[in-house]
Amino acid sequence: MVSKTQAAKPTKGGSSPASKNSSAKGLVRPAPKAKARRAKLVVAKIDAWSVFKVAFLLSVGLGIVTVVAGILLWTTMDLTGIFDDINALLGTILGTEGGGTQIQELVTLGQVASFSTIIAVLNVVLITVAASLGALLYNVCASLVGGIGLTLTDD
């Protein structure tokens, strides 16, 4: 037998079948979310020639930055009077106030540019050779242990 309280409770879908059909027509079920794809890859070999070319171009860029930075540093020190302060300090320390050596005569802009260029050329050679040797060394190690494993996901 059904009690009065149980009979008064409405059902989940509504009180009549007609209201259930009318509410279902207006709702659209959302599309299921796609699972993120995963790919497990291994870097088994690095092309040494590609590493050589990229390392050369990047080191040339670094060399240009080195030369420009050296010239800008010398010019900034000259314009702000740092060389005069160094000359005064050296004169005080050495006891040759006013008649001592001038730092601008010892370190000229041409010498700074030449030294920066020499350092830049050495850096280009060393960085390019080191990167190429690193690629070859990686290839040897990867052949022994299998390389570096990567897991890539698609979000």
Residue frames as a rotation matrix with the C-alpha (Angstrom) as fourth column:
MET 1
0.574 0.819 0.000 0.00
0.819 -0.574 0.000 0.00
0.000 0.000 -1.000 0.00
VAL 2
-0.337 -0.673 0.659 1.26
0.674 -0.661 -0.331 3.51
0.658 0.333 0.676 -0.87
SER 3
-0.145 0.241 -0.960 1.30
0.867 -0.436 -0.240 6.16
-0.476 -0.867 -0.146 1.78
LYS 4
0.830 0.556 0.029 0.19
0.515 -0.746 -0.422 9.75
-0.213 0.366 -0.906 1.15
THR 5
0.491 -0.707 -0.509 3.73
-0.352 -0.695 0.627 11.18
-0.797 -0.129 -0.590 1.36
GLN 6
-0.486 -0.682 0.546 5.11
0.233 0.501 0.833 8.80
-0.842 0.532 -0.084 -1.23
ALA 7
0.089 0.604 0.792 2.33
0.963 0.151 -0.223 9.51
-0.254 0.783 -0.568 -3.67
ALA 8
0.876 0.287 -0.388 2.84
0.243 -0.957 -0.160 13.28
-0.417 0.046 -0.908 -3.41
LYS 9
-0.015 -0.962 -0.272 6.51
-0.093 -0.269 0.959 13.13
-0.996 0.039 -0.085 -4.51
PRO 10
0.754 0.245 -0.609 7.01
-0.596 -0.132 -0.792 13.90
-0.274 0.961 0.047 -8.21
THR 11
0.722 -0.520 0.456 9.13
0.570 0.821 0.033 11.57
-0.391 0.236 0.889 -10.31
LYS 12
-0.155 -0.916 -0.369 12.54
0.383 -0.401 0.832 12.60
-0.911 -0.012 0.413 -11.67
GLY 13
-0.785 -0.192 0.590 11.46
0.611 -0.073 0.789 12.94
-0.108 0.979 0.175 -15.28
GLY 14
-0.793 0.600 0.106 8.35
-0.557 -0.784 0.273 14.98
0.247 0.157 0.956 -14.53
SER 15
-0.446 0.701 0.556 4.78
-0.503 0.318 -0.804 14.04
-0.741 -0.638 0.210 -13.63
SER 16
0.657 0.719 0.226 3.68
-0.184 0.444 -0.877 12.97
-0.731 0.535 0.424 -17.09
PRO 17
0.053 -0.653 0.756 5.32
0.738 0.536 0.411 11.41
-0.673 0.536 0.510 -20.13
ALA 18
0.679 0.244 0.692 4.42
0.690 -0.532 -0.490 14.43
0.249 0.811 -0.530 -22.29
SER 19
0.931 -0.365 0.029 6.57
-0.350 -0.866 0.357 16.79
-0.105 -0.343 -0.934 -20.20
LYS 20
0.306 -0.853 0.423 9.51
0.113 0.474 0.873 14.37
-0.945 -0.219 0.242 -20.46
ASN 21
0.165 -0.206 0.964 9.49
0.955 0.279 -0.104 14.48
-0.248 0.938 0.243 -24.29
SER 22
0.853 0.207 0.478 9.17
0.370 -0.888 -0.275 18.27
0.368 0.411 -0.834 -24.48
SER 23
0.791 -0.612 -0.008 12.16
-0.401 -0.528 0.749 18.88
-0.463 -0.588 -0.663 -22.19
ALA 24
0.190 -0.752 0.631 14.39
0.414 0.645 0.643 16.44
-0.890 0.139 0.434 -24.10
LYS 25
0.572 0.062 0.818 13.90
0.818 -0.113 -0.564 18.27
0.057 0.992 -0.115 -27.42
GLY 26
0.951 -0.141 0.275 15.47
-0.127 -0.990 -0.068 21.54
0.282 0.029 -0.959 -26.14
LEU 27
0.551 -0.782 0.292 18.64
-0.492 -0.021 0.870 19.99
-0.674 -0.623 -0.396 -24.66
VAL 28
0.742 -0.440 -0.506 21.68
-0.354 0.383 -0.853 18.94
0.569 0.812 0.129 -26.66
ARG 29
0.883 -0.468 -0.025 24.16
0.322 0.568 0.757 16.54
-0.341 -0.677 0.653 -25.18
PRO 30
0.544 -0.742 -0.391 27.74
-0.743 -0.643 0.185 17.98
-0.389 0.190 -0.902 -25.29
ALA 31
0.674 -0.394 -0.625 30.29
-0.322 0.606 -0.728 16.23
0.665 0.692 0.282 -27.46
PRO 32
0.892 -0.401 -0.210 32.68
0.409 0.518 0.751 14.00
-0.192 -0.755 0.626 -25.55
LYS 33
0.623 -0.743 -0.245 36.13
-0.679 -0.669 0.304 15.44
-0.390 -0.023 -0.921 -24.94
ALA 34
0.764 -0.440 -0.472 38.85
-0.135 0.606 -0.784 13.97
0.631 0.663 0.404 -27.11
LYS 35
0.829 -0.539 -0.150 41.64
0.378 0.341 0.861 12.27
-0.413 -0.770 0.487 -25.24
ALA 36
0.551 -0.727 -0.411 45.06
-0.748 -0.648 0.144 13.86
-0.371 0.228 -0.900 -25.51
ARG 37
0.921 -0.295 -0.255 47.27
0.063 0.759 -0.648 11.93
0.384 0.581 0.717 -27.89
ARG 38
0.567 -0.798 0.205 50.67
-0.498 -0.134 0.857 10.85
-0.656 -0.587 -0.473 -26.65
ALA 39
0.866 -0.409 -0.288 53.68
-0.073 0.466 -0.882 9.90
0.495 0.784 0.374 -28.69
LYS 40
0.681 -0.716 0.151 56.79
-0.085 0.128 0.988 8.38
-0.727 -0.686 0.026 -27.21
LEU 41
0.903 -0.429 -0.024 59.81
-0.049 -0.046 -0.998 9.22
0.427 0.902 -0.062 -29.34
VAL 42
0.575 -0.806 -0.139 63.54
0.511 0.222 0.830 8.66
-0.639 -0.549 0.540 -28.99
VAL 43
0.788 -0.467 -0.401 66.22
-0.609 -0.684 -0.401 11.05
-0.087 0.561 -0.824 -30.25
ALA 44
0.830 -0.415 0.373 68.50
0.357 0.909 0.216 8.38
-0.429 -0.046 0.902 -31.66
LYS 45
-0.133 -0.890 0.437 70.80
0.975 -0.040 0.217 10.50
-0.176 0.455 0.873 -33.81
ILE 46
0.608 0.193 -0.770 71.68
0.121 -0.981 -0.150 14.16
-0.785 -0.002 -0.620 -34.37
ASP 47
0.718 -0.338 0.609 72.94
0.662 0.061 -0.747 15.27
0.216 0.939 0.268 -37.76
ALA 48
0.090 -0.795 -0.601 76.42
0.790 -0.310 0.529 16.70
-0.606 -0.522 0.600 -37.14
TRP 49
-0.665 -0.337 0.666 76.35
0.715 -0.543 0.439 18.86
0.214 0.769 0.603 -40.28
SER 50
0.280 0.845 0.456 73.12
0.487 -0.534 0.691 20.56
0.827 0.028 -0.561 -39.18
VAL 51
0.746 -0.079 -0.661 74.57
0.632 -0.228 0.741 21.20
-0.209 -0.970 -0.120 -35.75
PHE 52
-0.337 -0.942 0.011 77.71
0.861 -0.303 0.408 22.63
-0.380 0.147 0.913 -37.37
LYS 53
-0.461 0.198 0.865 75.70
0.600 -0.648 0.469 25.07
0.653 0.736 0.180 -39.52
VAL 54
0.631 0.769 0.103 73.43
0.407 -0.441 0.799 26.22
0.661 -0.462 -0.592 -36.69
ALA 55
0.556 -0.496 -0.667 76.32
0.724 -0.105 0.682 26.58
-0.408 -0.862 0.300 -34.23
PHE 56
-0.512 -0.773 0.374 78.32
0.857 -0.427 0.289 28.56
-0.063 0.469 0.881 -36.79
LEU 57
-0.159 0.522 0.838 75.49
0.440 -0.722 0.533 31.00
0.884 0.454 -0.115 -37.45
LEU 58
0.840 0.496 -0.221 74.72
0.396 -0.281 0.874 31.48
0.372 -0.821 -0.432 -33.76
SER 59
0.287 -0.806 -0.517 78.38
0.813 -0.081 0.577 31.98
-0.507 -0.586 0.632 -32.90
VAL 60
-0.543 -0.399 0.739 78.78
0.752 -0.623 0.216 34.54
0.374 0.673 0.639 -35.70
GLY 61
0.372 0.763 0.529 75.85
0.285 -0.636 0.717 36.43
0.883 -0.116 -0.454 -34.20
LEU 62
0.841 -0.130 -0.525 77.50
0.526 -0.036 0.850 36.23
-0.130 -0.991 0.038 -30.79
GLY 63
-0.195 -0.978 0.076 80.75
0.952 -0.171 0.253 37.47
-0.234 0.122 0.964 -32.33
ILE 64
-0.267 0.186 0.946 79.02
0.498 -0.814 0.301 40.51
0.825 0.551 0.125 -33.81
VAL 65
0.804 0.591 0.063 77.46
0.212 -0.384 0.899 41.24
0.556 -0.709 -0.434 -30.43
THR 66
0.487 -0.703 -0.519 80.90
0.812 0.146 0.565 40.92
-0.321 -0.696 0.642 -28.80
VAL 67
-0.503 -0.712 0.490 82.53
0.846 -0.523 0.107 43.45
0.180 0.468 0.865 -31.15
VAL 68
0.005 0.587 0.810 79.66
0.240 -0.787 0.568 45.93
0.971 0.191 -0.145 -30.87
ALA 69
0.877 0.336 -0.343 79.59
0.382 -0.055 0.923 45.58
0.291 -0.940 -0.177 -27.07
GLY 70
0.093 -0.929 -0.357 83.34
0.955 -0.018 0.295 46.21
-0.280 -0.369 0.886 -26.83
ILE 71
-0.600 -0.287 0.747 83.11
0.602 -0.777 0.185 49.35
0.527 0.561 0.639 -28.96
LEU 72
0.335 0.812 0.478 80.04
0.145 -0.545 0.826 50.63
0.931 -0.207 -0.300 -27.08
LEU 73
0.740 -0.108 -0.664 81.69
0.672 0.153 0.724 49.98
0.023 -0.982 0.186 -23.73
TRP 74
-0.352 -0.932 -0.088 84.84
0.923 -0.361 0.129 51.89
-0.152 -0.036 0.988 -24.68
THR 75
-0.479 0.227 0.848 82.79
0.372 -0.822 0.431 54.78
0.795 0.522 0.310 -26.14
THR 76
0.640 0.768 -0.003 80.59
0.277 -0.227 0.934 54.96
0.716 -0.599 -0.358 -23.03
MET 77
0.465 -0.546 -0.697 83.62
0.853 0.067 0.517 54.97
-0.236 -0.835 0.497 -20.75
ASP 78
-0.604 -0.717 0.348 85.21
0.789 -0.600 0.134 57.74
0.113 0.355 0.928 -22.82
LEU 79
-0.254 0.582 0.772 82.08
0.230 -0.740 0.633 59.92
0.940 0.338 0.054 -22.95
THR 80
0.767 0.612 -0.194 81.27
0.304 -0.080 0.949 59.59
0.565 -0.787 -0.248 -19.25
GLY 81
0.419 -0.672 0.611 84.79
-0.670 -0.683 -0.291 60.55
0.613 -0.288 -0.736 -18.17
ILE 82
0.989 -0.064 0.135 85.74
-0.046 0.727 0.685 57.26
-0.143 -0.683 0.716 -16.57
PHE 83
0.461 -0.877 0.137 89.12
0.747 0.300 -0.594 57.35
0.479 0.376 0.793 -18.29
ASP 84
0.062 -0.407 0.911 89.79
-0.214 -0.897 -0.386 60.79
0.975 -0.171 -0.143 -16.72
ASP 85
0.721 0.249 0.647 88.89
-0.674 0.032 0.738 59.41
0.163 -0.968 0.190 -13.30
ILE 86
0.894 -0.448 -0.008 91.24
0.445 0.885 0.134 56.45
-0.053 -0.123 0.991 -13.84
ASN 87
0.197 -0.846 0.496 94.01
0.492 -0.352 -0.796 58.84
0.848 0.401 0.347 -14.93
ALA 88
0.238 -0.057 0.970 93.49
-0.632 -0.767 0.110 60.94
0.737 -0.639 -0.219 -11.79
LEU 89
0.930 0.136 0.342 93.50
-0.353 0.590 0.726 57.84
-0.103 -0.796 0.597 -9.58
LEU 90
0.675 -0.737 0.040 96.68
0.703 0.625 -0.339 56.52
0.224 0.257 0.940 -11.19
GLY 91
0.104 -0.630 0.769 98.30
0.090 -0.764 -0.638 59.94
0.991 0.135 -0.023 -10.82
THR 92
0.525 0.150 0.838 97.44
-0.765 -0.348 0.542 59.98
0.373 -0.925 -0.068 -7.11
ILE 93
0.974 -0.137 0.178 98.72
0.037 0.879 0.476 56.45
-0.222 -0.457 0.861 -6.56
LEU 94
0.478 -0.833 0.279 101.92
0.846 0.351 -0.401 56.88
0.236 0.428 0.873 -8.57
GLY 95
0.257 -0.349 -0.901 102.56
0.562 -0.705 0.433 60.44
-0.786 -0.618 0.015 -7.42
THR 96
-0.821 -0.509 0.259 102.65
0.490 -0.395 0.777 61.86
-0.293 0.765 0.574 -10.95
GLU 97
0.100 0.953 -0.285 99.66
0.585 -0.288 -0.758 64.18
-0.805 -0.090 -0.587 -10.84
GLY 98
0.667 0.308 -0.678 98.93
-0.280 -0.740 -0.611 65.68
-0.691 0.597 -0.408 -14.26
GLY 99
0.076 -0.734 -0.675 102.08
-0.981 -0.176 0.080 64.32
-0.178 0.656 -0.733 -15.92
GLY 100
-0.327 -0.176 0.929 101.33
-0.284 0.955 0.082 60.59
-0.902 -0.237 -0.362 -15.83
THR 101
-0.990 -0.032 0.135 100.29
0.107 0.442 0.891 58.35
-0.088 0.896 -0.434 -18.61
GLN 102
-0.326 0.922 -0.210 96.92
-0.902 -0.370 -0.223 58.77
-0.283 0.117 0.952 -20.24
ILE 103
-0.346 0.257 0.902 94.83
-0.051 0.955 -0.292 55.61
-0.937 -0.147 -0.317 -20.33
GLN 104
0.732 0.661 -0.163 93.29
-0.162 -0.064 -0.985 56.66
-0.662 0.747 0.061 -23.68
GLU 105
0.249 -0.729 -0.638 96.77
-0.968 -0.180 -0.173 56.48
0.011 0.661 -0.751 -25.23
LEU 106
-0.713 -0.545 0.441 97.29
-0.592 0.805 0.038 52.93
-0.376 -0.234 -0.897 -23.97
VAL 107
-0.550 0.637 0.540 93.82
0.567 0.760 -0.318 51.61
-0.613 0.131 -0.779 -24.80
THR 108
-0.799 0.247 -0.549 92.54
-0.507 -0.767 0.393 53.19
-0.324 0.593 0.738 -27.99
LEU 109
0.239 0.970 0.045 89.25
-0.688 0.202 -0.697 52.50
-0.685 0.136 0.715 -29.71
GLY 110
0.344 -0.185 -0.921 91.06
-0.842 0.373 -0.390 50.75
0.415 0.909 -0.027 -32.56
GLN 111
-0.744 -0.664 -0.080 92.83
-0.535 0.662 -0.525 48.43
0.401 -0.348 -0.847 -30.14
VAL 112
-0.514 0.644 0.567 89.57
-0.482 0.330 -0.812 47.61
-0.710 -0.690 0.140 -28.38
ALA 113
0.510 0.725 -0.463 87.85
-0.785 0.171 -0.596 46.88
-0.352 0.667 0.656 -31.71
SER 114
-0.013 -0.606 -0.795 90.77
-0.767 0.516 -0.381 44.70
0.641 0.605 -0.471 -32.85
PHE 115
-0.892 -0.331 0.309 90.89
-0.451 0.600 -0.660 42.78
0.033 -0.728 -0.685 -29.58
SER 116
-0.140 0.930 0.339 87.12
-0.582 0.200 -0.789 42.28
-0.801 -0.308 0.513 -29.62
THR 117
0.508 0.297 -0.809 87.30
-0.859 0.253 -0.446 41.01
0.072 0.921 0.383 -33.21
ILE 118
-0.474 -0.753 -0.457 90.06
-0.633 0.652 -0.418 38.53
0.612 0.091 -0.785 -32.34
ILE 119
-0.808 0.250 0.534 88.05
-0.381 0.469 -0.796 37.24
-0.450 -0.847 -0.284 -29.37
ALA 120
0.217 0.965 -0.150 84.94
-0.732 0.059 -0.678 36.99
-0.646 0.256 0.719 -31.58
VAL 121
0.246 -0.190 -0.950 86.75
-0.842 0.444 -0.307 34.96
0.480 0.876 -0.051 -34.26
LEU 122
-0.824 -0.563 -0.057 88.19
-0.438 0.698 -0.566 32.62
0.359 -0.441 -0.823 -31.64
ASN 123
-0.504 0.723 0.472 84.71
-0.474 0.224 -0.851 32.19
-0.722 -0.653 0.230 -30.14
VAL 124
0.395 0.649 -0.650 83.23
-0.904 0.148 -0.402 31.37
-0.165 0.746 0.645 -33.55
VAL 125
-0.160 -0.546 -0.823 85.82
-0.641 0.691 -0.334 28.63
0.751 0.474 -0.460 -34.11
LEU 126
-0.940 -0.294 0.173 85.65
-0.312 0.540 -0.782 27.20
0.136 -0.789 -0.599 -30.59
ILE 127
-0.300 0.906 0.300 81.85
-0.630 0.049 -0.775 27.22
-0.717 -0.421 0.556 -30.29
THR 128
0.397 0.448 -0.801 81.39
-0.912 0.290 -0.291 25.65
0.102 0.846 0.523 -33.73
VAL 129
-0.377 -0.623 -0.685 83.92
-0.480 0.764 -0.431 22.90
0.792 0.166 -0.587 -33.06
ALA 130
-0.921 0.030 0.388 82.58
-0.358 0.329 -0.874 22.24
-0.154 -0.944 -0.292 -29.56
ALA 131
0.017 0.998 0.053 78.98
-0.797 0.045 -0.602 21.96
-0.604 -0.032 0.796 -30.78
SER 132
0.340 0.063 -0.938 79.97
-0.812 0.523 -0.259 19.61
0.474 0.850 0.229 -33.61
LEU 133
-0.693 -0.636 -0.340 81.99
-0.331 0.699 -0.634 17.42
0.641 -0.327 -0.695 -31.28
GLY 134
-0.681 0.528 0.507 79.06
-0.556 0.077 -0.828 17.43
-0.476 -0.846 0.241 -28.86
ALA 135
0.370 0.837 -0.404 76.76
-0.907 0.231 -0.352 16.15
-0.202 0.496 0.844 -31.61
LEU 136
0.045 -0.436 -0.899 79.21
-0.561 0.733 -0.384 13.41
0.826 0.522 -0.212 -32.57
LEU 137
-0.909 -0.386 0.161 79.66
-0.325 0.412 -0.851 12.43
0.262 -0.826 -0.500 -28.92
TYR 138
-0.242 0.905 0.349 75.89
-0.790 0.026 -0.613 12.31
-0.564 -0.424 0.709 -28.47
ASN 139
0.433 0.401 -0.807 75.59
-0.845 0.493 -0.209 10.01
0.314 0.772 0.552 -31.49
VAL 140
-0.468 -0.668 -0.578 78.16
-0.334 0.740 -0.584 7.63
0.818 -0.080 -0.569 -30.00
CYS 141
-0.915 0.148 0.375 76.43
-0.353 0.155 -0.923 7.63
-0.195 -0.977 -0.090 -26.60
ALA 142
0.019 0.996 -0.092 72.99
-0.912 -0.021 -0.411 7.23
-0.411 0.091 0.907 -28.19
SER 143
0.167 -0.003 -0.986 74.17
-0.681 0.723 -0.118 4.20
0.713 0.691 0.119 -30.13
LEU 144
-0.792 -0.527 -0.308 75.31
-0.128 0.637 -0.760 2.63
0.597 -0.562 -0.572 -26.84
VAL 145
-0.909 0.408 -0.085 72.33
0.153 0.137 -0.979 3.42
-0.388 -0.903 -0.187 -24.60
GLY 146
-0.351 0.830 0.434 69.54
0.930 0.363 0.059 4.16
-0.109 0.424 -0.899 -27.06
GLY 147
-0.562 0.096 0.821 69.23
0.348 -0.874 0.341 7.94
0.750 0.477 0.457 -27.00
ILE 148
-0.959 0.283 -0.013 66.99
-0.146 -0.531 -0.835 10.31
-0.243 -0.799 0.550 -25.08
GLY 149
-0.540 0.834 0.112 63.33
0.821 0.494 0.286 9.37
0.183 0.246 -0.952 -24.73
LEU 150
-0.944 0.329 0.000 60.67
-0.326 -0.937 -0.126 12.05
-0.041 -0.119 0.992 -25.18
THR 151
-0.449 0.887 0.106 56.94
0.855 0.461 -0.238 11.89
-0.260 -0.016 -0.965 -24.53
LEU 152
-0.988 0.153 0.021 54.98
-0.132 -0.904 0.406 14.39
0.081 0.398 0.914 -26.61
THR 153
-0.418 0.908 -0.025 51.33
0.699 0.304 -0.647 15.16
-0.580 -0.288 -0.762 -25.96
ASP 154
-0.742 0.329 0.584 48.71
0.346 -0.559 0.754 16.86
0.574 0.761 0.301 -28.08
ASP 155
-0.821 0.414 -0.394 46.65
0.284 -0.303 -0.910 19.22
-0.496 -0.858 0.131 -25.93
